[in-house]
Amino acid sequence: MTLLQELESRLAAALTTVLGEPAAAAVTAAADLRFGDYQSNAAMVLAKQRKANPRALAQEIIDQLDLTDLGSAEIAGPGFLNFRILPSAYAARAAALIRDERLGVPASGAGRTVVVDFSAPNVAKPMHVGHIRSTIIGDSLARIARFLGFKVIADNHIGDWGTQFGMILVGWKTLLNAEALEADPITELVRVYRDINAATQADPTLLETCKTELVKLQAGDAENLAIWRQCIELSKRGLQKIYARLDVTFDHWLGESYYNERLAGLVDEFLEQGIARVSNGAVCIFSDGSQPPADDPFMVHKEDGWTDNPAIIRKADGGFLYATTDLATIQFRIDEWQADHVWYVVGVPQQLHFRQLFEAAARWGKTGDFRHIGFGSILGDDRKLMKTRSGDNVQLSDVLAEAVERAAAVIAEKNPGLPAEEAAVIAETVGIGAVKFAELSQNRLTDYVFSWDRMLALSGDTAPYLQYSHVRIRSIFRKLEEPFDAAACAIVLGESEEIHLARLLVRFGEVVPTILEDFRPNLLANYLLELARAFHSFFEACPVLKTAEPLRSSRLALCELTSRTLQQGLSLLGIKVPDKM
């Protein structure tokens, strides 16, 4: 039980005594330490419900509140309850964390299965800078959920079936350079696609040829299927190189094509159950009138008022759409994987699609906790979508390569004596970590400007600063002549910097579960920055190795716990820590 949970439990017991009936109350970490460590507005909320005096009720609660061995409580303002924790309580909690592999984080997700759908690039196309957000946010949420005890299924729902394959098939048969394909498959496939696409603008008959090849593929033509499969395998090979560099893994790569055989039956079922109906030859899902128009994803407001905004699941020509495939995907995840939660890490512009998808799934009886975890855009220095000078999307592989290159330059300047091989490993860790942290330290819903100088700085709110903090702590232990056993040490807190460091260490177990309340990895990023700053203040104010025992061992134990917490926290963000920098 975390310290916050302990306070909530004791407060609930006091409320039950005062009110004569069970009552729960929320406790939060105080935003301003001048007013205490934790606070609760329970007295104010309950007083309003009972038309009582909030300060008088707060006093009754305090009179019944047992904070023995924890701290004290006081009333502030119109009835806030402020809690101050004893240094001895923080010391005891910190000592317990040293012996806890989970560092106080509860396994709150145990017994539940979550599917995390993220990254999802298109086959035969390079991953561009826009894929950073889905890939890195999704991977971090999967790591955090797994650490919280969820059974996590990471699924890369790649775009491996679509109209672009008609052009790729024609290009494969007429323009393909075998040597270029072997050297760089995705670049060659993109070239072929672009050349054919450009040619169709001048020759409409070529477009018809592309459509014919696509129809043959969809009908199961052996030659086209063989080419299609080869495109997928070559694309996966290229994608895996990027994922390996990012240390991102998936349990499954079930792309759109995996669900093809389910689509016709799904549409028939929607028609039979009255969830969808035919309109102008297409099969559509309309509003069922159960919600106000403003809340109904199948209604849209136009000049003449509210009108239908249906989701099409089969076109008039018999073709299926993303909505059809996504419904089949939900069916599979709920029925086959027994998912309790399905999280889609996809950009904000797809918000309406997912509102319609989740509503249609609910009508179909596919119940679960479905979430669209949207995110904003990455901008260039001009605050417009990040593009190359030619107007193309910036490729993700180029971003990662430049991040490592720039990190290598910084490391060479700061530590020129490092052996080349070791420096290269550190540059990889620092460069990739910098890109990830620049992403994860942002509120996912906001747009942000991509800045090399800011993300690679050794000071400020960056991954290199956190990695350096961890390296600095480990350098302390390299100076010891004997192995150090932190678990065997008693922790004593006297200086304010020691107390504050322990306070933050204890809060790790409180912060991690809150990340999934609104899917905000930036809460963890901000916590780690605060922890690192607290450590540096502690280290400057409280000598460690030159202090006499038993204080020396107590401070070393705090260093060890800080090191472990930083490493674990960064790991949940998908960021590694080097031994040196």
C-alpha positions as CSV (number, residue, x, y, z in Angstrom):
1,M,0.0,0.0,0.0
2,T,1.4,3.4,-1.0
3,L,1.6,6.2,1.5
4,L,-1.3,8.0,-0.3
5,Q,-3.4,4.8,-0.1
6,E,-2.6,4.6,3.6
7,L,-3.7,8.1,4.2
8,E,-7.0,7.5,2.2
9,S,-7.6,4.4,4.3
10,R,-7.2,6.2,7.6
11,L,-9.2,9.1,6.4
12,A,-12.0,6.8,5.3
13,A,-12.0,5.2,8.8
14,A,-12.3,8.6,10.4
15,L,-15.1,9.6,8.1
16,T,-17.0,6.4,8.9
17,T,-16.8,7.2,12.6
18,V,-17.9,10.8,12.2
19,L,-20.7,10.2,9.7
20,G,-21.9,6.9,11.1
21,E,-21.7,5.3,7.6
22,P,-18.9,4.2,5.3
23,A,-17.4,7.0,3.2
24,A,-14.4,7.1,0.9
25,A,-12.3,10.2,0.3
26,A,-9.6,11.1,-2.2
27,V,-6.2,12.3,-1.0
28,T,-3.8,14.0,-3.5
29,A,-0.2,15.1,-3.3
30,A,0.0,18.7,-2.4
31,A,0.9,21.1,-5.2
32,D,2.7,23.5,-2.8
33,L,4.8,21.9,0.0
34,R,4.3,25.0,2.2
35,F,0.8,23.6,2.9
36,G,1.9,20.0,3.6
37,D,2.7,16.8,1.8
38,Y,-0.9,15.7,0.9
39,Q,-4.3,17.2,1.0
40,S,-8.0,16.4,0.8
41,N,-11.2,18.4,0.2
42,A,-13.3,15.6,1.7
43,A,-14.7,17.8,4.5
44,M,-15.7,20.5,2.0
45,V,-17.5,18.1,-0.3
46,L,-19.3,16.2,2.5
47,A,-20.3,19.4,4.3
48,K,-21.9,20.8,1.1
49,Q,-23.9,17.5,0.7
50,R,-25.0,17.7,4.4
51,K,-25.4,21.5,4.5
52,A,-22.9,21.6,7.4
53,N,-20.0,23.9,8.3
54,P,-17.0,22.5,6.5
55,R,-14.4,23.7,9.0
56,A,-16.4,22.3,11.9
57,L,-16.7,18.9,10.0
58,A,-13.0,19.0,9.2
59,Q,-12.2,19.4,12.9
60,E,-14.5,16.4,13.8
61,I,-12.6,14.4,11.2
62,I,-9.2,15.4,12.6
63,D,-10.3,14.5,16.1
64,Q,-11.1,10.9,14.9
65,L,-8.1,10.6,12.5
66,D,-5.3,8.2,13.6
67,L,-2.1,9.4,12.1
68,T,0.2,7.7,14.6
69,D,3.6,7.0,13.0
70,L,2.6,8.9,9.9
71,G,2.3,12.6,10.6
72,S,-0.2,15.2,11.4
73,A,-3.3,17.0,9.9
74,E,-4.5,20.6,10.0
75,I,-7.3,22.6,8.6
76,A,-6.7,25.3,5.9
77,G,-8.9,27.8,4.3
78,P,-12.6,26.9,4.1
79,G,-12.0,23.3,5.2
80,F,-9.1,21.7,3.3
81,L,-7.4,18.9,5.2
82,N,-3.6,19.2,4.9
83,F,-1.3,16.3,5.9
84,R,2.3,16.7,6.9
85,I,4.4,13.4,6.9
86,L,7.0,12.7,9.5
87,P,10.6,12.3,8.3
88,S,10.7,9.0,10.1
89,A,7.7,7.8,8.1
90,Y,9.4,8.8,4.9
91,A,12.6,7.0,6.1
92,A,10.7,3.8,6.9
93,R,8.9,3.9,3.5
94,A,12.2,4.5,1.6
95,A,13.9,1.6,3.5
96,A,11.0,-0.7,2.5
97,L,11.2,0.4,-1.2
98,I,14.9,-0.6,-1.3
99,R,13.8,-4.2,-0.6
100,D,10.9,-4.0,-3.1
101,E,11.6,-4.9,-6.7
102,R,8.5,-3.0,-7.8
103,L,9.6,0.2,-6.0
104,G,6.1,0.5,-4.4
105,V,4.2,0.3,-7.7
106,P,1.0,-1.8,-7.2
107,A,0.0,-4.5,-9.7
108,S,-3.3,-2.8,-10.2
109,G,-3.9,-4.2,-13.6
110,A,-3.6,-7.9,-12.6
111,G,-6.2,-10.2,-14.2
112,R,-7.0,-7.8,-17.1
113,T,-6.0,-8.1,-20.7
114,V,-5.3,-5.0,-22.8
115,V,-4.6,-4.8,-26.6
116,V,-2.5,-1.8,-27.5
117,D,-2.8,-1.0,-31.2
118,F,0.1,1.4,-32.2
119,S,2.5,2.4,-34.9
120,A,0.6,0.7,-37.8
121,P,2.6,1.9,-40.8
122,N,1.6,1.1,-44.4
123,V,3.5,-1.6,-46.2
124,A,5.7,-0.5,-49.1
125,K,6.0,3.0,-47.6
126,P,8.8,4.4,-45.3
127,M,8.0,5.3,-41.8
128,H,8.1,9.1,-41.5
129,V,8.4,11.5,-38.6
130,G,4.6,11.4,-38.1
131,H,5.0,7.8,-36.9
132,I,7.1,8.9,-34.0
133,R,4.2,9.7,-31.8
134,S,2.1,6.6,-32.2
135,T,5.1,4.3,-32.0
136,I,6.8,5.8,-29.0
137,I,3.6,6.7,-27.0
138,G,2.1,3.2,-27.7
139,D,5.3,1.4,-26.7
140,S,5.5,3.4,-23.5
141,L,1.8,2.7,-22.6
142,A,2.4,-1.0,-23.3
143,R,5.4,-1.0,-21.0
144,I,3.6,0.8,-18.2
145,A,0.5,-1.4,-18.4
146,R,2.7,-4.5,-18.3
147,F,4.5,-3.2,-15.2
148,L,1.1,-2.6,-13.6
149,G,0.2,-6.2,-14.0
150,F,-1.9,-6.2,-17.2
151,K,-1.6,-8.9,-19.7
152,V,-0.6,-6.8,-22.7
153,I,-0.9,-7.7,-26.3
154,A,0.9,-5.3,-28.6
155,D,-0.5,-5.5,-32.1
156,N,1.0,-3.7,-35.1
157,H,-2.1,-3.4,-37.3
158,I,-0.1,-2.6,-40.5
159,G,-1.8,-1.3,-43.7
160,D,-1.0,-4.3,-45.9
161,W,-4.1,-4.3,-48.1
162,G,-5.4,-1.3,-50.2
163,T,-5.7,0.4,-53.5
164,Q,-2.0,1.4,-53.6
165,F,-1.2,-2.3,-54.3
166,G,-2.7,-2.0,-57.8
167,M,0.0,0.5,-58.7
168,I,2.8,-1.4,-56.9
169,L,1.8,-4.6,-58.8
170,V,2.0,-2.8,-62.2
171,G,5.3,-1.2,-61.2
172,W,6.7,-4.5,-59.9
173,K,6.0,-6.1,-63.3
174,T,7.2,-3.3,-65.5
175,L,9.7,-1.0,-63.7
176,L,11.3,-2.9,-60.8
177,N,15.1,-2.7,-60.4
178,A,16.0,-6.0,-58.7
179,E,19.4,-4.8,-57.4
180,A,17.8,-1.7,-55.9
181,L,15.1,-3.8,-54.3
182,E,17.7,-6.0,-52.7
183,A,19.7,-3.1,-51.4
184,D,16.8,-1.0,-50.0
185,P,13.4,-2.6,-50.5
186,I,11.2,0.2,-49.2
187,T,12.9,2.9,-51.2
188,E,12.6,0.9,-54.4
189,L,8.9,0.1,-53.7
190,V,8.2,3.8,-53.1
191,R,10.0,4.7,-56.3
192,V,7.9,2.2,-58.3
193,Y,4.7,3.4,-56.7
194,R,5.4,7.1,-57.3
195,D,6.5,6.5,-60.9
196,I,3.3,4.5,-61.8
197,N,1.2,7.0,-59.9
198,A,2.7,9.9,-61.9
199,A,2.3,7.9,-65.1
200,T,-1.5,7.4,-64.5
201,Q,-1.9,11.2,-64.5
202,A,-0.9,11.3,-68.2
203,D,-2.3,7.9,-69.2
204,P,-5.8,7.1,-67.8
205,T,-5.7,3.6,-69.3
206,L,-2.8,2.8,-67.0
207,L,-5.0,3.6,-64.0
208,E,-7.5,1.0,-65.3
209,T,-4.6,-1.5,-65.6
210,C,-3.8,-0.9,-62.0
211,K,-7.4,-1.4,-60.9
212,T,-7.4,-4.7,-62.9
213,E,-4.3,-5.9,-61.1
214,L,-5.8,-5.0,-57.8
215,V,-9.0,-6.9,-58.6
216,K,-6.9,-9.9,-59.5
217,L,-5.1,-9.7,-56.2
218,Q,-8.3,-9.5,-54.3
219,A,-9.7,-12.5,-56.2
220,G,-6.7,-14.6,-55.2
221,D,-4.6,-14.5,-58.4
222,A,-1.5,-16.6,-57.7
223,E,1.1,-14.4,-59.3
224,N,-0.2,-11.2,-57.7
225,L,-0.5,-12.8,-54.3
226,A,3.1,-14.0,-54.5
227,I,4.3,-10.4,-55.3
228,W,2.1,-9.0,-52.6
229,R,3.5,-11.4,-50.0
230,Q,7.0,-10.6,-51.1
231,C,6.3,-6.8,-50.7
232,I,5.0,-7.4,-47.1
233,E,8.1,-9.5,-46.1
234,L,10.5,-6.9,-47.6
235,S,8.7,-4.1,-45.9
236,K,8.6,-5.9,-42.6
237,R,12.4,-6.4,-42.9
238,G,12.9,-2.7,-43.3
239,L,10.4,-1.8,-40.5
240,Q,12.1,-4.2,-38.1
241,K,15.4,-2.4,-38.4
242,I,13.7,0.8,-37.2
243,Y,11.8,-1.0,-34.4
244,A,15.1,-2.7,-33.3
245,R,16.8,0.7,-33.1
246,L,13.9,2.0,-31.0
247,D,13.8,-1.1,-28.9
248,V,10.1,-1.5,-29.8
249,T,8.5,-5.0,-30.0
250,F,5.1,-6.4,-31.0
251,D,3.4,-9.6,-30.0
252,H,1.5,-9.7,-33.3
253,W,1.6,-8.0,-36.8
254,L,-2.0,-8.7,-37.8
255,G,-2.5,-6.3,-40.7
256,E,-5.7,-5.4,-42.5
257,S,-5.4,-8.4,-44.8
258,Y,-5.7,-10.8,-41.9
259,Y,-9.4,-9.9,-41.6
260,N,-10.4,-10.1,-45.3
261,E,-12.4,-13.3,-45.0
262,R,-14.5,-11.9,-42.1
263,L,-15.7,-8.8,-43.9
264,A,-18.6,-10.2,-46.1
265,G,-20.1,-12.1,-43.2
266,L,-19.8,-9.1,-40.9
267,V,-21.7,-6.9,-43.3
268,D,-24.4,-9.5,-43.7
269,E,-24.7,-9.8,-39.9
270,F,-25.0,-6.0,-39.5
271,L,-27.8,-6.0,-42.1
272,E,-29.6,-9.0,-40.5
273,Q,-29.5,-7.4,-37.0
274,G,-30.7,-4.0,-38.3
275,I,-27.5,-2.2,-37.3
276,A,-26.9,-1.2,-40.9
277,R,-29.1,-0.7,-43.9
278,V,-28.6,-0.1,-47.7
279,S,-28.5,3.5,-48.9
280,N,-27.9,4.3,-52.5
281,G,-26.4,0.9,-53.0
282,A,-24.0,1.2,-50.1
283,V,-24.4,-0.5,-46.7
284,C,-24.3,2.2,-44.0
285,I,-24.6,2.5,-40.2
286,F,-27.0,5.4,-39.3
287,S,-27.9,7.0,-36.0
288,D,-30.3,4.9,-33.9
289,G,-31.7,8.1,-32.2
290,S,-30.6,7.0,-28.8
291,Q,-28.3,10.0,-28.2
292,P,-28.7,13.8,-28.5
293,P,-27.5,14.9,-31.9
294,A,-24.5,16.8,-30.4
295,D,-23.3,13.5,-28.8
296,D,-24.2,11.2,-31.7
297,P,-21.2,10.3,-34.0
298,F,-23.7,9.5,-36.8
299,M,-25.1,13.0,-36.9
300,V,-23.4,16.2,-38.2
301,H,-24.5,19.8,-37.9
302,K,-24.7,21.8,-41.2
303,E,-26.3,25.0,-42.3
304,D,-29.8,23.4,-42.4
305,G,-29.4,21.8,-39.0
306,W,-28.5,18.2,-37.9
307,T,-28.3,15.6,-40.7
308,D,-27.1,12.0,-41.1
309,N,-23.4,11.3,-41.0
310,P,-23.4,7.5,-41.6
311,A,-20.4,5.1,-41.5
312,I,-20.1,3.1,-44.7
313,I,-19.1,-0.5,-44.3
314,R,-19.6,-1.7,-47.9
315,K,-19.4,0.6,-50.9
316,A,-22.0,0.4,-53.7
317,D,-19.3,-1.4,-55.9
318,G,-18.9,-4.1,-53.2
319,G,-15.7,-2.8,-51.8
320,F,-15.0,-2.7,-48.0
321,L,-13.6,0.2,-46.0
322,Y,-11.4,0.8,-43.0
323,A,-14.5,0.8,-40.8
324,T,-15.4,-2.7,-41.9
325,T,-11.9,-4.0,-41.2
326,D,-11.7,-2.2,-37.8
327,L,-15.0,-3.8,-36.8
328,A,-13.7,-7.2,-37.7
329,T,-10.6,-6.4,-35.7
330,I,-12.6,-5.6,-32.6
331,Q,-14.5,-8.8,-33.0
332,F,-11.3,-10.8,-33.2
333,R,-9.7,-9.0,-30.2
334,I,-12.8,-9.4,-28.0
335,D,-13.7,-13.0,-29.0
336,E,-10.3,-14.5,-29.6
337,W,-8.0,-12.6,-27.3
338,Q,-10.6,-12.0,-24.6
339,A,-9.5,-8.4,-24.3
340,D,-11.0,-6.3,-21.5
341,H,-9.4,-3.1,-22.9
342,V,-8.4,-2.0,-26.5
343,W,-6.3,1.1,-26.9
344,Y,-5.8,2.7,-30.3
345,V,-2.8,5.1,-30.3
346,V,-3.8,7.1,-33.4
347,G,-3.7,10.8,-34.3
348,V,-6.5,13.2,-33.3
349,P,-7.8,13.6,-36.9
350,Q,-9.2,10.1,-36.6
351,Q,-11.5,11.0,-33.7
352,L,-14.8,10.7,-35.5
353,H,-13.8,7.4,-37.0
354,F,-13.2,5.9,-33.6
355,R,-16.4,7.4,-32.1
356,Q,-18.4,5.7,-34.9
357,L,-16.4,2.5,-34.6
358,F,-16.9,2.1,-30.8
359,E,-20.6,3.0,-31.1
360,A,-21.1,0.4,-33.8
361,A,-19.2,-2.2,-31.8
362,A,-21.4,-1.6,-28.8
363,R,-24.6,-2.0,-30.9
364,W,-23.1,-5.3,-32.1
365,G,-22.7,-6.5,-28.6
366,K,-18.9,-6.3,-28.6
367,T,-18.4,-4.8,-25.1
368,G,-15.1,-3.6,-23.8
369,D,-13.2,-0.6,-22.7
370,F,-12.3,0.9,-26.1
371,R,-10.1,4.0,-26.1
372,H,-8.8,6.3,-28.8
373,I,-5.6,7.7,-27.5
374,G,-5.2,10.7,-29.8
375,F,-2.2,12.9,-30.2
376,G,-1.2,16.1,-32.0
377,S,1.4,16.9,-34.6
378,I,5.2,17.3,-34.7
379,L,6.1,20.7,-36.1
380,G,9.2,22.2,-37.7
381,D,10.9,25.5,-36.6
382,D,8.3,27.3,-38.7
383,R,5.5,25.8,-36.6
384,K,4.2,23.9,-39.6
385,L,4.1,20.2,-40.1
386,M,7.7,18.9,-40.2
387,K,8.7,18.4,-43.9
388,T,11.9,18.2,-46.0
389,R,12.9,21.1,-48.2
390,S,11.3,19.3,-51.1
391,G,8.0,19.1,-49.2
392,D,8.2,15.3,-48.5
393,N,7.7,13.8,-45.1
394,V,10.8,13.5,-43.0
395,Q,11.7,9.8,-42.8
396,L,11.9,8.4,-39.3
397,S,15.1,6.5,-40.1
398,D,16.8,9.8,-40.9
399,V,15.6,11.4,-37.7
400,L,17.0,8.5,-35.6
401,A,20.3,8.5,-37.5
402,E,20.8,12.3,-37.1
403,A,19.9,12.1,-33.4
404,V,22.6,9.5,-32.8
405,E,25.1,11.5,-34.9
406,R,24.4,14.7,-33.0
407,A,24.7,12.8,-29.7
408,A,28.0,11.4,-30.7
409,A,29.3,14.9,-31.4
410,V,28.2,16.1,-27.9
411,I,29.8,13.0,-26.2
412,A,33.1,13.5,-28.1
413,E,33.2,17.1,-26.9
414,K,32.4,16.2,-23.3
415,N,34.4,13.0,-23.0
416,P,37.0,12.8,-25.8
417,G,38.9,10.0,-24.1
418,L,36.2,7.4,-24.6
419,P,37.1,4.4,-26.8
420,A,35.4,4.6,-30.2
421,E,33.3,1.5,-29.7
422,E,32.1,2.5,-26.3
423,A,31.3,6.0,-27.5
424,A,29.2,4.7,-30.3
425,V,27.1,2.6,-27.9
426,I,26.6,5.6,-25.6
427,A,25.7,7.8,-28.6
428,E,23.0,5.3,-29.7
429,T,21.6,5.2,-26.1
430,V,21.6,9.0,-25.7
431,G,20.4,9.9,-29.2
432,I,17.5,7.5,-29.3
433,G,16.6,8.3,-25.7
434,A,16.6,12.0,-26.5
435,V,14.0,11.5,-29.3
436,K,11.8,9.4,-27.1
437,F,11.9,11.8,-24.2
438,A,11.2,14.8,-26.4
439,E,8.0,13.0,-27.4
440,L,6.9,11.6,-24.1
441,S,7.6,14.7,-22.0
442,Q,4.9,16.5,-24.0
443,N,1.2,16.4,-23.4
444,R,0.2,14.0,-26.1
445,L,-2.7,16.2,-27.3
446,T,-0.6,19.2,-28.0
447,D,1.5,20.0,-31.1
448,Y,5.2,20.5,-30.4
449,V,8.2,21.9,-32.2
450,F,11.0,19.4,-32.9
451,S,14.3,20.9,-31.7
452,W,17.6,19.1,-31.9
453,D,19.5,21.5,-29.6
454,R,16.8,21.3,-26.9
455,M,16.4,17.5,-26.9
456,L,20.1,16.7,-26.7
457,A,21.0,19.3,-24.0
458,L,22.7,17.8,-20.9
459,S,20.7,20.3,-18.8
460,G,17.1,21.1,-18.7
461,D,14.1,18.9,-19.3
462,T,15.8,16.2,-21.5
463,A,16.7,12.5,-21.5
464,P,20.4,13.3,-21.5
465,Y,19.9,15.2,-18.2
466,L,18.2,12.2,-16.7
467,Q,20.7,9.7,-18.1
468,Y,23.5,11.9,-16.8
469,S,21.9,12.0,-13.3
470,H,21.9,8.2,-13.3
471,V,25.5,8.0,-14.5
472,R,26.5,10.5,-11.8
473,I,25.0,8.3,-9.1
474,R,26.6,5.1,-10.4
475,S,30.0,6.9,-10.4
476,I,29.6,7.2,-6.6
477,F,29.5,3.5,-6.2
478,R,32.5,2.9,-8.5
479,K,34.6,4.8,-5.9
480,L,33.6,2.3,-3.1
481,E,36.2,-0.3,-2.1
482,E,33.6,-2.8,-0.8
483,P,30.3,-3.9,-2.2
484,F,27.4,-1.9,-0.8
485,D,24.2,-3.6,0.4
486,A,21.5,-0.9,0.5
487,A,18.9,-3.3,1.9
488,A,21.0,-3.7,5.1
489,C,21.1,0.0,5.9
490,A,18.9,2.0,8.2
491,I,17.8,5.3,6.6
492,V,17.9,8.5,8.7
493,L,16.6,11.8,7.4
494,G,17.7,15.1,8.9
495,E,18.5,17.6,6.2
496,S,15.6,19.1,4.2
497,E,17.2,17.9,0.9
498,E,17.3,14.4,2.3
499,I,13.7,14.5,3.3
500,H,12.6,15.9,-0.1
501,L,14.5,13.3,-2.0
502,A,12.8,10.5,0.1
503,R,9.4,12.2,-0.4
504,L,9.8,12.0,-4.1
505,L,11.1,8.4,-4.1
506,V,8.1,7.3,-2.1
507,R,5.8,8.9,-4.6
508,F,7.0,6.7,-7.6
509,G,4.4,4.1,-6.7
510,E,1.7,6.8,-6.6
511,V,2.6,8.4,-9.9
512,V,2.9,5.3,-12.2
513,P,-0.8,4.1,-11.8
514,T,-2.1,7.6,-12.6
515,I,-0.5,7.6,-16.0
516,L,-3.1,5.3,-17.4
517,E,-6.0,7.4,-16.1
518,D,-5.7,9.7,-19.1
519,F,-2.8,7.9,-20.9
520,R,-0.3,10.6,-20.1
521,P,3.4,9.4,-20.1
522,N,4.4,13.0,-19.6
523,L,3.3,12.6,-15.9
524,L,6.1,10.1,-15.5
525,A,8.6,12.2,-17.5
526,N,7.8,15.2,-15.3
527,Y,8.2,13.1,-12.1
528,L,11.6,11.8,-13.2
529,L,12.8,15.4,-13.9
530,E,11.6,16.5,-10.5
531,L,13.3,13.4,-8.9
532,A,16.6,14.2,-10.7
533,R,16.5,17.8,-9.6
534,A,15.9,16.7,-6.0
535,F,18.9,14.3,-6.2
536,H,21.2,17.0,-7.5
537,S,20.1,19.4,-4.7
538,F,20.6,16.6,-2.1
539,F,24.0,15.7,-3.6
540,E,25.2,19.3,-3.4
541,A,23.9,19.9,0.2
542,C,24.6,16.5,1.7
543,P,28.1,15.0,1.5
544,V,27.9,11.2,0.9
545,L,31.3,9.5,0.8
546,K,33.0,11.9,3.2
547,T,30.3,11.6,5.8
548,A,30.8,9.4,8.9
549,E,28.7,6.3,9.6
550,P,25.9,5.6,10.0
551,L,24.8,8.7,7.9
552,R,27.2,7.7,5.1
553,S,25.3,4.4,4.5
554,S,21.9,6.1,4.9
555,R,22.9,8.5,2.1
556,L,24.4,5.8,-0.1
557,A,21.1,3.9,0.3
558,L,19.2,7.0,-0.9
559,C,21.5,7.2,-3.9
560,E,21.0,3.6,-4.7
561,L,17.2,3.9,-4.5
562,T,17.3,7.1,-6.7
563,S,19.4,5.2,-9.3
564,R,17.0,2.3,-9.4
565,T,13.9,4.6,-9.6
566,L,15.4,6.6,-12.4
567,Q,16.4,3.5,-14.3
568,Q,13.0,1.9,-13.8
569,G,11.1,5.1,-14.7
570,L,13.1,5.6,-17.9
571,S,12.6,2.0,-18.8
572,L,8.9,2.5,-18.7
573,L,9.4,5.2,-21.2
574,G,11.4,2.9,-23.3
575,I,14.7,4.7,-22.6
576,K,17.9,3.0,-21.6
577,V,20.6,4.4,-19.3
578,P,24.4,4.3,-20.2
579,D,27.1,3.5,-17.6
580,K,29.1,6.5,-18.7
581,M,28.6,9.7,-20.6
